[in-house]
Amino acid sequence: MNKVTLKKISNSFDLIMGLIFTGFAFWLTIMVILSDSTNKLIGYVFLAIWYTTSYLCLSTALYRLRYEKVSQGLEVSVNRKNKNLTLLNHLEGTTQTIDKSIIKDIEVYYSWNTNPFSSDLGYSKVTLADNSKVFLTSSVVGQSTVESLFKAKVSKVKTRFMNKLK
């Protein structure tokens, strides 16, 4: 079994921190607007910082929830000798073997951040010959594993802070 172990930050922590930052940013917005100061530039800079931080916390939590939903009940085993992946879906009770012959295209999306904040927000999108798509998040199998197994089929490699499943 090729399980990827990553440090996990809870979604509830991200959501709570995002809501706290958003609430503080709203309060800060009101304070800047009501301020009698002639130079409000510093206030606007702080607003930009707080809104950006709250956006990052909230969007990271929402991305993680989507990743968990996609990979829920999925277990992947890697057979390097035969160069295939076996997907075992515990929720549906199905098993699927993916090898080069049924793969049309692979897109690999890495998360460039190496800290726990967004290091688990990468995935591989495998398009099969029948145009169905399989999303393999980094919590079930690493992108580098998929890329090394099916080098010839990889058409796109992207690196971002966090990757939206699409």
C-alpha positions in Angstrom: 0.0 0.0 0.0 1.4 3.4 -0.9 -0.2 5.7 1.6 0.9 9.3 1.7 1.1 10.7 5.2 0.9 14.4 5.6 0.4 16.6 8.6 -3.2 17.5 8.8 -4.7 20.8 10.0 -8.3 20.4 10.8 -10.9 22.0 8.6 -12.7 23.4 11.7 -9.5 25.3 12.7 -9.2 26.8 9.3 -12.9 27.7 9.2 -12.9 29.2 12.7 -9.7 31.2 12.0 -11.1 32.4 8.7 -14.3 33.6 10.3 -12.4 35.3 13.1 -10.2 37.1 10.6 -13.2 38.0 8.5 -15.0 39.4 11.5 -11.9 41.4 12.5 -11.6 42.7 8.9 -15.2 43.9 8.9 -14.7 45.6 12.3 -11.4 47.1 10.9 -13.3 48.3 7.8 -15.8 50.2 10.0 -13.1 51.7 12.1 -11.2 52.9 9.0 -14.3 54.4 7.5 -15.3 56.2 10.7 -11.8 57.4 11.3 -11.2 61.2 11.2 -7.6 60.7 10.0 -6.6 62.4 6.8 -4.2 59.6 5.9 -6.1 56.3 5.8 -3.5 54.5 3.7 -2.2 52.4 6.6 -5.8 51.4 7.4 -6.4 50.2 3.9 -3.1 48.3 3.9 -4.2 46.5 7.1 -7.6 45.8 5.5 -6.0 44.2 2.5 -3.8 42.0 4.8 -6.7 40.9 6.9 -9.1 40.2 4.0 -6.3 38.2 2.2 -5.6 36.1 5.4 -9.3 35.4 5.9 -9.7 34.4 2.3 -6.8 32.0 2.5 -8.1 30.4 5.6 -11.6 30.0 4.4 -10.7 28.8 0.8 -8.2 26.3 2.1 -10.8 24.8 4.4 -13.3 24.6 1.6 -10.8 23.0 -0.8 -9.9 20.5 1.9 -13.5 19.6 2.4 -13.9 19.0 -1.3 -10.7 16.9 -1.4 -12.0 14.7 1.5 -15.3 14.2 -0.2 -13.6 13.1 -3.4 -11.2 10.7 -1.7 -13.6 9.4 0.9 -13.5 5.6 1.1 -10.9 5.4 -1.7 -7.8 3.3 -1.2 -5.1 3.1 -3.8 -2.4 0.4 -4.2 0.6 0.9 -6.5 2.1 -2.0 -8.5 5.4 -0.6 -9.8 6.3 -3.9 -11.5 3.1 -3.9 -13.7 2.9 -0.1 -13.7 -0.7 0.1 -12.6 -2.9 1.5 -9.9 -5.6 -0.5 -8.2 -8.4 1.7 -6.8 -10.5 0.1 -4.1 -13.7 2.1 -3.3 -14.9 1.0 0.1 -18.1 3.1 -0.1 -19.3 1.5 -3.4 -17.5 -1.8 -2.9 -15.8 -1.6 -6.3 -12.3 -2.3 -7.5 -10.7 -0.7 -10.6 -7.3 -1.3 -12.1 -5.8 1.6 -14.0 -3.0 0.9 -16.4 -1.5 2.6 -19.5 -3.9 1.0 -21.9 -7.0 2.7 -20.5 -5.5 6.1 -19.8 -6.2 8.8 -22.3 -4.5 11.7 -20.4 -3.1 12.7 -17.0 -2.9 16.1 -15.4 -0.8 16.5 -12.3 -1.3 19.4 -9.9 1.3 19.9 -7.2 0.9 22.2 -4.2 4.1 24.3 -4.0 3.8 24.9 -0.3 5.6 22.4 2.0 4.1 23.4 5.3 0.9 21.9 6.6 -1.2 24.9 5.6 -1.7 23.7 2.0 0.8 20.9 1.4 -2.0 18.4 1.0 -3.8 20.4 -1.7 -2.5 18.7 -4.8 -4.1 16.0 -6.9 -3.8 14.0 -10.1 -6.6 14.0 -12.7 -6.7 10.8 -14.7 -8.9 10.9 -17.8 -9.7 7.4 -19.0 -10.4 6.2 -22.5 -14.1 6.5 -22.0 -13.6 10.2 -21.0 -14.4 9.5 -17.4 -12.2 11.2 -14.9 -10.6 9.9 -11.7 -9.3 12.3 -9.1 -6.5 11.0 -7.0 -5.8 13.5 -4.2 -2.5 13.6 -2.3 -4.0 11.9 0.7 -4.5 8.6 -1.2 -1.5 8.6 -3.6 1.2 11.2 -4.3 1.4 13.1 -7.5 5.0 12.1 -8.0 4.0 8.5 -7.9 1.3 8.9 -10.6 3.7 11.0 -12.7 6.5 8.4 -12.5 4.3 5.5 -13.3 2.7 7.0 -16.4 5.3 9.5 -17.7 4.2 9.2 -21.3 0.6 10.0 -20.5 1.2 13.1 -18.5 0.1 16.1 -20.5 0.0 18.9 -17.9 2.0 19.6 -14.7 1.0 22.6 -12.7 2.3 23.9 -9.4 0.2 26.2 -7.3 -0.4 27.2 -3.7 -3.6 25.3 -3.7 -5.4 23.5 -6.5 -9.1 23.6 -7.1 -10.5 20.2 -8.3 -11.8 20.7 -11.8 
